[in-house]
Amino acid sequence: MVHYNQSGYSGSSRSVRAVEAEDHGRLPLTRLCRKYGYVRAKAKTILEPCEAHHTSKFANLTDYYDPARSLRFRRQISVQKPSPDQMTARAAVMEDAMDDARDAPRSYL
């Protein structure tokens, strides 16, 4: 069991690296599905986690997912009618992914 102020843990709910992952936009499956309007059962079978971190006071290992990677499968895992907030969140991730692609160095043959 994790105790308060234990090195490597932020409070008693998540590891420091889990907090860092969330700061970079990566989320556990349940929160990813809720935020972007995905069906959890479908997402679990199709998406692959990009990393795992310890969470909860019992230091459970939780998979984290990258929203940008999930966009490729959005048609297969989406709910029937995503809410306006979920559509806005998806658009923001798409925009960030496009910005990253524009900023990436180009390779020339």
VENUR-V435849 format. One record per pair of residues at least 4 apart in sequence whose C-alpha atoms are under 8 Angstrom apart, sorted by the first residue. I is the first residue (numbers start at 1). J is the second residue. Records with the same first field share a line. If there is no record, write none. Layout:
# VENUR-V435849
I = J ; J
This chain:
# VENUR-V435849
1 = 57 ; 58 ; 59
2 = 6 ; 12 ; 56 ; 57 ; 58 ; 59
3 = 12 ; 57
4 = 9 ; 11 ; 12
5 = 9 ; 10 ; 11 ; 12
6 = 10 ; 11
8 = 15 ; 16 ; 17
9 = 13 ; 14 ; 15 ; 16
10 = 14 ; 15 ; 16 ; 19
12 = 56 ; 57
13 = 55 ; 56 ; 57
14 = 18 ; 19 ; 53 ; 54 ; 55 ; 56 ; 57 ; 59
15 = 19 ; 53 ; 54 ; 55
16 = 20
17 = 21 ; 53
18 = 22 ; 53 ; 54 ; 55
19 = 23
20 = 24
21 = 25 ; 26 ; 27 ; 64
22 = 26 ; 27
25 = 66 ; 67
26 = 64 ; 65 ; 66 ; 67
27 = 31 ; 32 ; 64 ; 65 ; 66 ; 67
28 = 32 ; 62 ; 63 ; 64 ; 65
29 = 33 ; 40 ; 43 ; 44 ; 63 ; 64 ; 65
30 = 34 ; 40
31 = 35
32 = 36 ; 37 ; 38 ; 65 ; 67
33 = 37 ; 38 ; 39 ; 40 ; 43
34 = 38
35 = 85 ; 86 ; 89
36 = 82 ; 86 ; 87 ; 89 ; 90
37 = 78 ; 79 ; 82 ; 83 ; 86 ; 87
38 = 42 ; 43 ; 74 ; 77 ; 78 ; 79
39 = 43 ; 77 ; 78 ; 79
40 = 44 ; 77
41 = 45
42 = 46 ; 76 ; 77
43 = 47 ; 77
44 = 48
46 = 73 ; 77
47 = 65 ; 70 ; 73
48 = 65
49 = 63 ; 64 ; 65 ; 66
50 = 63 ; 64 ; 65 ; 66
51 = 63 ; 64 ; 65
52 = 61 ; 62 ; 63 ; 64
53 = 61 ; 62 ; 63 ; 64
54 = 59 ; 60 ; 61 ; 62
55 = 59 ; 60 ; 61 ; 62
56 = 60
65 = 69 ; 70
66 = 70
67 = 71 ; 93
68 = 72 ; 93 ; 94 ; 97
69 = 73
70 = 74
71 = 90 ; 94
73 = 77
74 = 78
78 = 82
82 = 86 ; 87
83 = 87
84 = 88
85 = 89
86 = 90
87 = 91
88 = 92
89 = 93
90 = 94
91 = 95
92 = 96
93 = 97
94 = 98
95 = 99
96 = 100
97 = 101
98 = 102
99 = 103
100 = 104
